């Protein structure tokens, strides 16, 4: 009987443990599922190879959500248009937790209004590779909006819309494709043919040259140069060089005599003494008083000449009249000398009644 009671208690313990585990899992899962999430969608005009449902969505390297759907835009939008007129964009939806990107802040990217403002500043979604495994994830970051305009769309997105930007891998592939396309359009055969023609023409021109004649002319030219150098009066050049060296030695000796002259050595001392005398003269306080006295004297002379300018003008005019009268008197004396001594007195002036 006691053995059955032990089995019963053991069964109850196991059942209770399982129930407790289920309750804990439900609490944890319920707390996780009760977290607020928002859906963000974007469109790619390139391959999304390596991106799967469940891939991470990061905002400047911080994980903020996961990819929940990968499809095409024409499956969800543009249903009223013919298949040939629909756009072939790849639709990617992801769920993001608002609390990880600003929560209820005014500048978060978890609301359509604030997200639209950030999109104007350059907020974009890019497809980024994750290591060398070949998988990819979504990276949200800011780029130059002028160089990365949003894709043209004719519908209103159902969720928060963040435009995409070309991925780094896509840009490299596109650049390589453009290079290959340009190389494909190059006329390689024409270039090779022109090069062959150029080499053939060069060979023909070189073969047409008379190399033996050129060699003979070169030898004759070298012989003429050698004979000309031999004809140069080497002795004369040597004598002129010796004379030049002698003149240089003589000039050097005269320069040494000048530098060793005691007068030349005393020249700096005399210059220092003269400069010191000039400094003493300038620093003398009497110089300032003399300059002030000279200024006052000049001011007095200016006042004297300025005040008596009119009197001086009158005096000069009177002297001019006196000189004119003397000139007239001397002329009359020359013409009529007797009138000066025996001349009659002038007639009296007639008085008017």
Secondary structure, DSSP 8 states (H G I E B T S, - for coil): -HHHHHHHHHHHHHHHHHHHHHHHHHHHHHHHHTS--EEEEEEESS--TT--TT-EEEETTEEEEEEEEEEEHHHHS-TTS-GGGS---EEEEEEE-GGGTTTT-TT-SSSHHHHHHHHHHTEEEEEEE-TTSS-EEEEEEE--TTTS-----SS--SSEE--B---HHHHHHHHHHHHHHHHHHS-HHHHHHHHHHHHHHHHHHHHHS-HHHHHHHHHHHHHHHHHHHHHS-HHHHHHHHHHHHHHHHHHHHHHHHHHH-HHHHHHHHHHHHHHHHHHHHHH-HHHHHHHHHHHHHHHHHHHHHHHTHHHHHHHHHHHHHHHHHHHHHHHHHHH-HHHHHH-----------
